[in-house]
Amino acid sequence: MPAFQPNNPLHGVTLEQLLNDLVAFYGWEVLGRKIEIRCFTHDPSITSSLKFLRRTPWARTRVESLYIAMVQGTGTGQCSPQVSASTTARGPNNSKKAGA
């Protein structure tokens, strides 16, 4: 089995790292709207979410799919405060230029 898997965005990424990246990118509120599971919407925490995702294959599959979409850039169409702040910090926003 090859150690390097360029076509597998999940290779080498732990579930905890994946979940931390999603929370950092979307925030709990948006994540709870994208994937409606109780551990994201009611008193969310990394620990409780990891426990649930490890025991629930269908939920883990959805979370992994969202992570892949985020990494490939297809999951960025949703506007959330975390996304807006990070996008603004990287450079000028094109929509502001158009409105000026």
N, C-alpha and C positions, 0 to 999 in steps of 0.2 A: 504494500500500500504506500503510495507516494506521500511524503511528508508535506509537500507544498500543493495546495489545491486552489489555483487561481480563480476557478469558476464557482467556488463555494464561499459566499460571504459570511457564513456561520462558522467556518473552520477556525478553530482556536479561540472562539468567543464563548465565554461561559454565560450561562443563563443570567447570573447576577450582573455581569458586565453589560449584557444586552439590555436588561431591564433598567439599569442605571442610565444607560445612554438614551433610552426612550423617554425616561422621566426627565432627564436634563433637556432633551430636545422639545418634547411636547408639554410636559407638566402633567400632573395627575389628573386635572380636570379634563383636558383634551384627550388624554389617554383613555379615561373612563368613557368619554363619548365615542371614541373610535372603536373601542372594544368594551362592550358593556358587560363587565363582570364585577361582582360585588367588591372584590379585593382592590379594585381601582377606584370605586366610587364612594365607599363607606369606610372612613378612617383608614386610608391607604398607607401602606408601609412596604418597604422592600422585603422585609422578613415574611410578612403574611402573604405577599404576592408570590414570592419564591416557593413557599410551601404549597400554595394552591396550584401554581403552574407545574410543579414537579409531579403532582398527583393527577393532573387533568390534561390529558394529551390534546384534546380539541382546543383548549384555551392556549396551551403552549404553541400550537401550530399557528394560531392567529397572531400571537405576539411575535413569533419568529417571522411571519410574513410581513408584518408591519415594520419590523426592524430592517428587513431586506429592502422594502420600499423606501425607507428613510435613507439607508446607505446608498442606494442607487439614485436617489434624488427624486423619486416619483411620489414620495409621501410628503413633499414640502408645500403642496398647494393649499393646505389648511393654515389659516392665520391664527396664531396664538401669541400671547404676550412674550413668551420665551423666544419664539421664532422671530418675531418682529424686532425684539431687542438685539438679538444676535445678528440679524441681517443688517440692521442700521449700524451696528458697531463695525461691520466689515467694510462698509463703504457707503457712498451716496445711494439713495433709493431712486430707481428710475421713475417711479410714479410721481415723485416730488418734482423732478425735472419737467415732466410733461405738464404738470399743473402750474408751473411757474411762468 
